[in-house]
């Protein structure tokens, strides 16, 4: 079995990529990151490279409980081996966090990226008040996760 280096990224604007960890696998070296996904079918953390996910419990409402859930998800993400999960067939749809992350990569501050992404989603769904409210909630959640060092 060949040792392959994986780089786990739990994105923070002020943090460089963590050092590589070794993972036995037949796949090439690649970077992977944890992404928040929230849509009609699923809410929770996923791996960018494989089918690993960690679903948000439906009744979790307390902010401290959510923070503990996020820490647990980050630990489980670091510990998982992509080779044990099916390959992601299609890339994740652009979630709020992905859209905002792309803006941050281009140099926007996280708060500005969240506001721009929120406004874009509201504009794209201008006839859907539920989508606008969801975009506002996603923006708040995104900023909380950035401040907590999870993205």
PyMOL commands that set and color helices and strands:
alter all, ss='L'
color gray80, all
select helices_A, chain A and resi 63-79+82-84+96-105+110-124+129-147
alter helices_A, ss='H'
color red, helices_A
select strands_A, chain A and resi 3-9+21-24+30-38+43-47+53-55
alter strands_A, ss='S'
color yellow, strands_A
deselect
rebuild
show_as cartoon
